[in-house]
Amino acid sequence: MRQILIGVVTLILGFFTLMFAAVFGLIVSISALIAKPFIMKKLRKVQAEQANLYQQQHEQPIEQTPYGPKQRHQGQTIDGDYHDVTDNR
């Protein structure tokens, strides 16, 4: 009789634990779904500020050359030597 009572109490306690975990997970997921647009907006703002700061720090003045003003470089270059790797196959 005592073991049956302990088993029933254990089942009830497990059921309430499972329900608590399910409700808590639902609340956390809904709050994350609601907060995502605000977090993304803040991240975009910070990324734009960092991009502007980077551009201000690395901006070079436009030099005057005999052929006219020097155009600002828009791409990225990698310094180094070119090695043909087609023969190494």
NORNORPE-V51038 format. One line per field, one symbol per residue. phi: phi as a letter, one per 40 degrees, with the letter a starting at -180 (. if undefined). psi: psi as a letter, one per 40 degrees, with the letter a starting at -180 (. if undefined). burial: + if it has 16 or more other ideal C-beta (glycine too) atoms within 10 Angstrom, else -. A space follows every 50 residues. Layout:
phi = ???
psi = ???
burial = ???
This chain:
phi = .ccccccccccccccccccccccccccccccccccdcccccccccccccc cccccccbcbccccbcchcccccbbbbbciccbcbcccc
psi = ddddddddddddddddddddddddddddddddddeddddddddddddddd dddddddehiihihideaihihheaiihiiihhhedee.
burial = -------------------------------------------------- ---------------------------------------
